Amino acid sequence: MTSNVWESSIECAGRAVAVDLWFDGAPPDAAAKDRVARFTTEADEFDRAARRAIREDPVLREYLEHHVDDLGEEPSDEDAFLRRLHLVRIGLYPGEPDRCACFDYTTGRDVTDCVVAVRFDARGAIAGLAMES
C-alpha cells in the first residue's frame, strides 16, 4: 500500500506549526478525520498536556544532556530549558489508534535535528515520549 500525506499548518502559542495527516491507500473517512481533527482544533490544550508530560518524563533530561554543549544550558535548569522548547509539528495518523497524533518539540532546527516527540492515542491520552532525530 502507498502512504500518502496531506500537509498544512496551524498557529499554536503564537507560532506556525506544521501539520501532516498520514494515511495508507484511500483518504481517511469522516470518522477517521474526526478522530484526529481535535488534535489541531484543540492544539493549545494538547500542547499543555504534552509539556506537563515532558516535564515529568526523563526524556527532558536526556534531551537537555544531549544538547548541553550546543545550547550552553546547565543540566540542572530543566524549567528554563522546557520554556525554550516549542512545538514545530503535529503528525496525525488516523489509522493508528495507539499513536493517533505526535507532537514534536525542539529548541530550534538551527541547533539540532532532534525532537522531543509526544505521542497521543485516539482518546487523547499520552501514549509515550521519546527523543527522536
Sequence and secondary structure as in RCSB ss.txt:
>XXXX:A:sequence
MTSNVWESSIECAGRAVAVDLWFDGAPPDAAAKDRVARFTTEADEFDRAARRAIREDPVLREYLEHHVDDLGEEP
SDEDAFLRRLHLVRIGLYPGEPDRCACFDYTTGRDVTDCVVAVRFDARGAIAGLAMES
>XXXX:A:secstr
  EEEEEEEEEETTEEEEEEEEEESS   HHHHHHHHHHHHTHHHHHHHHHHHHHHSHHHHHHHHHHHHHHT  T
T HHHHHHH EEEEEEE TT GGG EEEEEES TTT S EEEEEE TTS EEEEEEE 
